[in-house]
Amino acid sequence: MGLGKTIQSITFLEEIYCADIQGPFLVIAPLSTITNWEREFTTWTDMNAIVYHGSLASRQMIQQYEMYFRDSK
């Protein structure tokens, strides 16, 4: 606790994102810390952070509308 693992991981993903590897990236974390992760992603990066949790219908909607990368090529 308190060793900066969250920020280190987010910084690593931000560097990958800035190197034109657009993702999507999947971060697996305990439900007790998921709101902290989402908050830190929005604080430290310009990346779109989405919590992939809920009913089957809500997860399918997230897959359809949020978890994609449209390549310009």
Phi and psi in radians as a Rosetta constraint file:
Dihedral C 1 N 2 CA 2 C 2 CIRCULARHARMONIC 1.329 0.35
Dihedral N 2 CA 2 C 2 N 3 CIRCULARHARMONIC 0.306 0.35
Dihedral C 2 N 3 CA 3 C 3 CIRCULARHARMONIC -1.698 0.35
Dihedral N 3 CA 3 C 3 N 4 CIRCULARHARMONIC 0.023 0.35
Dihedral C 3 N 4 CA 4 C 4 CIRCULARHARMONIC 1.433 0.35
Dihedral N 4 CA 4 C 4 N 5 CIRCULARHARMONIC 0.355 0.35
Dihedral C 4 N 5 CA 5 C 5 CIRCULARHARMONIC -1.110 0.35
Dihedral N 5 CA 5 C 5 N 6 CIRCULARHARMONIC -0.656 0.35
Dihedral C 5 N 6 CA 6 C 6 CIRCULARHARMONIC -1.090 0.35
Dihedral N 6 CA 6 C 6 N 7 CIRCULARHARMONIC -0.871 0.35
Dihedral C 6 N 7 CA 7 C 7 CIRCULARHARMONIC -1.150 0.35
Dihedral N 7 CA 7 C 7 N 8 CIRCULARHARMONIC -0.678 0.35
Dihedral C 7 N 8 CA 8 C 8 CIRCULARHARMONIC -1.071 0.35
Dihedral N 8 CA 8 C 8 N 9 CIRCULARHARMONIC -0.773 0.35
Dihedral C 8 N 9 CA 9 C 9 CIRCULARHARMONIC -1.152 0.35
Dihedral N 9 CA 9 C 9 N 10 CIRCULARHARMONIC -0.743 0.35
Dihedral C 9 N 10 CA 10 C 10 CIRCULARHARMONIC -1.150 0.35
Dihedral N 10 CA 10 C 10 N 11 CIRCULARHARMONIC -0.694 0.35
Dihedral C 10 N 11 CA 11 C 11 CIRCULARHARMONIC -1.115 0.35
Dihedral N 11 CA 11 C 11 N 12 CIRCULARHARMONIC -0.705 0.35
Dihedral C 11 N 12 CA 12 C 12 CIRCULARHARMONIC -1.055 0.35
Dihedral N 12 CA 12 C 12 N 13 CIRCULARHARMONIC -0.827 0.35
Dihedral C 12 N 13 CA 13 C 13 CIRCULARHARMONIC -1.137 0.35
Dihedral N 13 CA 13 C 13 N 14 CIRCULARHARMONIC -0.622 0.35
Dihedral C 13 N 14 CA 14 C 14 CIRCULARHARMONIC -1.132 0.35
Dihedral N 14 CA 14 C 14 N 15 CIRCULARHARMONIC -0.695 0.35
Dihedral C 14 N 15 CA 15 C 15 CIRCULARHARMONIC -1.128 0.35
Dihedral N 15 CA 15 C 15 N 16 CIRCULARHARMONIC -0.711 0.35
Dihedral C 15 N 16 CA 16 C 16 CIRCULARHARMONIC -1.099 0.35
Dihedral N 16 CA 16 C 16 N 17 CIRCULARHARMONIC -0.754 0.35
Dihedral C 16 N 17 CA 17 C 17 CIRCULARHARMONIC -1.073 0.35
Dihedral N 17 CA 17 C 17 N 18 CIRCULARHARMONIC -0.719 0.35
Dihedral C 17 N 18 CA 18 C 18 CIRCULARHARMONIC -1.249 0.35
Dihedral N 18 CA 18 C 18 N 19 CIRCULARHARMONIC -0.316 0.35
Dihedral C 18 N 19 CA 19 C 19 CIRCULARHARMONIC -1.562 0.35
Dihedral N 19 CA 19 C 19 N 20 CIRCULARHARMONIC 0.378 0.35
Dihedral C 19 N 20 CA 20 C 20 CIRCULARHARMONIC 1.153 0.35
Dihedral N 20 CA 20 C 20 N 21 CIRCULARHARMONIC 0.473 0.35
Dihedral C 20 N 21 CA 21 C 21 CIRCULARHARMONIC -1.831 0.35
Dihedral N 21 CA 21 C 21 N 22 CIRCULARHARMONIC 1.734 0.35
Dihedral C 21 N 22 CA 22 C 22 CIRCULARHARMONIC -1.409 0.35
Dihedral N 22 CA 22 C 22 N 23 CIRCULARHARMONIC -0.214 0.35
Dihedral C 22 N 23 CA 23 C 23 CIRCULARHARMONIC 1.579 0.35
Dihedral N 23 CA 23 C 23 N 24 CIRCULARHARMONIC -2.780 0.35
Dihedral C 23 N 24 CA 24 C 24 CIRCULARHARMONIC -1.347 0.35
Dihedral N 24 CA 24 C 24 N 25 CIRCULARHARMONIC 2.675 0.35
Dihedral C 24 N 25 CA 25 C 25 CIRCULARHARMONIC -1.892 0.35
Dihedral N 25 CA 25 C 25 N 26 CIRCULARHARMONIC 2.446 0.35
Dihedral C 25 N 26 CA 26 C 26 CIRCULARHARMONIC -1.959 0.35
Dihedral N 26 CA 26 C 26 N 27 CIRCULARHARMONIC 2.118 0.35
Dihedral C 26 N 27 CA 27 C 27 CIRCULARHARMONIC -1.929 0.35
Dihedral N 27 CA 27 C 27 N 28 CIRCULARHARMONIC 2.164 0.35
Dihedral C 27 N 28 CA 28 C 28 CIRCULARHARMONIC -1.814 0.35
Dihedral N 28 CA 28 C 28 N 29 CIRCULARHARMONIC 2.151 0.35
Dihedral C 28 N 29 CA 29 C 29 CIRCULARHARMONIC -2.504 0.35
Dihedral N 29 CA 29 C 29 N 30 CIRCULARHARMONIC 2.750 0.35
Dihedral C 29 N 30 CA 30 C 30 CIRCULARHARMONIC -1.082 0.35
Dihedral N 30 CA 30 C 30 N 31 CIRCULARHARMONIC 2.587 0.35
Dihedral C 30 N 31 CA 31 C 31 CIRCULARHARMONIC -1.022 0.35
Dihedral N 31 CA 31 C 31 N 32 CIRCULARHARMONIC -0.501 0.35
Dihedral C 31 N 32 CA 32 C 32 CIRCULARHARMONIC -1.199 0.35
Dihedral N 32 CA 32 C 32 N 33 CIRCULARHARMONIC -0.345 0.35
Dihedral C 32 N 33 CA 33 C 33 CIRCULARHARMONIC -1.994 0.35
Dihedral N 33 CA 33 C 33 N 34 CIRCULARHARMONIC 0.005 0.35
Dihedral C 33 N 34 CA 34 C 34 CIRCULARHARMONIC -1.134 0.35
Dihedral N 34 CA 34 C 34 N 35 CIRCULARHARMONIC -0.619 0.35
Dihedral C 34 N 35 CA 35 C 35 CIRCULARHARMONIC -1.175 0.35
Dihedral N 35 CA 35 C 35 N 36 CIRCULARHARMONIC -0.589 0.35
Dihedral C 35 N 36 CA 36 C 36 CIRCULARHARMONIC -1.145 0.35
Dihedral N 36 CA 36 C 36 N 37 CIRCULARHARMONIC -0.760 0.35
Dihedral C 36 N 37 CA 37 C 37 CIRCULARHARMONIC -1.056 0.35
Dihedral N 37 CA 37 C 37 N 38 CIRCULARHARMONIC -0.809 0.35
Dihedral C 37 N 38 CA 38 C 38 CIRCULARHARMONIC -1.067 0.35
Dihedral N 38 CA 38 C 38 N 39 CIRCULARHARMONIC -0.757 0.35
Dihedral C 38 N 39 CA 39 C 39 CIRCULARHARMONIC -1.086 0.35
Dihedral N 39 CA 39 C 39 N 40 CIRCULARHARMONIC -0.751 0.35
Dihedral C 39 N 40 CA 40 C 40 CIRCULARHARMONIC -1.197 0.35
Dihedral N 40 CA 40 C 40 N 41 CIRCULARHARMONIC -0.622 0.35
Dihedral C 40 N 41 CA 41 C 41 CIRCULARHARMONIC -1.069 0.35
Dihedral N 41 CA 41 C 41 N 42 CIRCULARHARMONIC -0.779 0.35
Dihedral C 41 N 42 CA 42 C 42 CIRCULARHARMONIC -1.248 0.35
Dihedral N 42 CA 42 C 42 N 43 CIRCULARHARMONIC -0.480 0.35
Dihedral C 42 N 43 CA 43 C 43 CIRCULARHARMONIC -1.318 0.35
Dihedral N 43 CA 43 C 43 N 44 CIRCULARHARMONIC -0.769 0.35
Dihedral C 43 N 44 CA 44 C 44 CIRCULARHARMONIC -1.689 0.35
Dihedral N 44 CA 44 C 44 N 45 CIRCULARHARMONIC -0.293 0.35
Dihedral C 44 N 45 CA 45 C 45 CIRCULARHARMONIC -2.340 0.35
Dihedral N 45 CA 45 C 45 N 46 CIRCULARHARMONIC 2.990 0.35
Dihedral C 45 N 46 CA 46 C 46 CIRCULARHARMONIC -1.769 0.35
Dihedral N 46 CA 46 C 46 N 47 CIRCULARHARMONIC 0.183 0.35
Dihedral C 46 N 47 CA 47 C 47 CIRCULARHARMONIC -1.328 0.35
Dihedral N 47 CA 47 C 47 N 48 CIRCULARHARMONIC 2.689 0.35
Dihedral C 47 N 48 CA 48 C 48 CIRCULARHARMONIC -1.522 0.35
Dihedral N 48 CA 48 C 48 N 49 CIRCULARHARMONIC 1.949 0.35
Dihedral C 48 N 49 CA 49 C 49 CIRCULARHARMONIC -1.688 0.35
Dihedral N 49 CA 49 C 49 N 50 CIRCULARHARMONIC 2.207 0.35
Dihedral C 49 N 50 CA 50 C 50 CIRCULARHARMONIC -2.203 0.35
Dihedral N 50 CA 50 C 50 N 51 CIRCULARHARMONIC 2.325 0.35
Dihedral C 50 N 51 CA 51 C 51 CIRCULARHARMONIC -1.562 0.35
Dihedral N 51 CA 51 C 51 N 52 CIRCULARHARMONIC 2.023 0.35
Dihedral C 51 N 52 CA 52 C 52 CIRCULARHARMONIC -1.633 0.35
Dihedral N 52 CA 52 C 52 N 53 CIRCULARHARMONIC 1.480 0.35
Dihedral C 52 N 53 CA 53 C 53 CIRCULARHARMONIC -2.703 0.35
Dihedral N 53 CA 53 C 53 N 54 CIRCULARHARMONIC 2.585 0.35
Dihedral C 53 N 54 CA 54 C 54 CIRCULARHARMONIC 2.310 0.35
Dihedral N 54 CA 54 C 54 N 55 CIRCULARHARMONIC -2.781 0.35
Dihedral C 54 N 55 CA 55 C 55 CIRCULARHARMONIC -1.263 0.35
Dihedral N 55 CA 55 C 55 N 56 CIRCULARHARMONIC 2.956 0.35
Dihedral C 55 N 56 CA 56 C 56 CIRCULARHARMONIC -1.034 0.35
Dihedral N 56 CA 56 C 56 N 57 CIRCULARHARMONIC -0.749 0.35
Dihedral C 56 N 57 CA 57 C 57 CIRCULARHARMONIC -1.110 0.35
Dihedral N 57 CA 57 C 57 N 58 CIRCULARHARMONIC -0.736 0.35
Dihedral C 57 N 58 CA 58 C 58 CIRCULARHARMONIC -1.205 0.35
Dihedral N 58 CA 58 C 58 N 59 CIRCULARHARMONIC -0.653 0.35
Dihedral C 58 N 59 CA 59 C 59 CIRCULARHARMONIC -1.171 0.35
Dihedral N 59 CA 59 C 59 N 60 CIRCULARHARMONIC -0.664 0.35
Dihedral C 59 N 60 CA 60 C 60 CIRCULARHARMONIC -1.141 0.35
Dihedral N 60 CA 60 C 60 N 61 CIRCULARHARMONIC -0.650 0.35
Dihedral C 60 N 61 CA 61 C 61 CIRCULARHARMONIC -1.150 0.35
Dihedral N 61 CA 61 C 61 N 62 CIRCULARHARMONIC -0.702 0.35
Dihedral C 61 N 62 CA 62 C 62 CIRCULARHARMONIC -1.091 0.35
Dihedral N 62 CA 62 C 62 N 63 CIRCULARHARMONIC -0.767 0.35
Dihedral C 62 N 63 CA 63 C 63 CIRCULARHARMONIC -1.049 0.35
Dihedral N 63 CA 63 C 63 N 64 CIRCULARHARMONIC -0.743 0.35
Dihedral C 63 N 64 CA 64 C 64 CIRCULARHARMONIC -1.257 0.35
Dihedral N 64 CA 64 C 64 N 65 CIRCULARHARMONIC -0.700 0.35
Dihedral C 64 N 65 CA 65 C 65 CIRCULARHARMONIC -1.896 0.35
Dihedral N 65 CA 65 C 65 N 66 CIRCULARHARMONIC -0.285 0.35
Dihedral C 65 N 66 CA 66 C 66 CIRCULARHARMONIC -2.061 0.35
Dihedral N 66 CA 66 C 66 N 67 CIRCULARHARMONIC -0.571 0.35
Dihedral C 66 N 67 CA 67 C 67 CIRCULARHARMONIC -1.744 0.35
Dihedral N 67 CA 67 C 67 N 68 CIRCULARHARMONIC 1.303 0.35
Dihedral C 67 N 68 CA 68 C 68 CIRCULARHARMONIC -2.664 0.35
Dihedral N 68 CA 68 C 68 N 69 CIRCULARHARMONIC 2.856 0.35
Dihedral C 68 N 69 CA 69 C 69 CIRCULARHARMONIC -2.389 0.35
Dihedral N 69 CA 69 C 69 N 70 CIRCULARHARMONIC 2.056 0.35
Dihedral C 69 N 70 CA 70 C 70 CIRCULARHARMONIC -1.563 0.35
Dihedral N 70 CA 70 C 70 N 71 CIRCULARHARMONIC 1.948 0.35
Dihedral C 70 N 71 CA 71 C 71 CIRCULARHARMONIC -1.390 0.35
Dihedral N 71 CA 71 C 71 N 72 CIRCULARHARMONIC 2.348 0.35
Dihedral C 71 N 72 CA 72 C 72 CIRCULARHARMONIC -1.319 0.35
Dihedral N 72 CA 72 C 72 N 73 CIRCULARHARMONIC -0.167 0.35
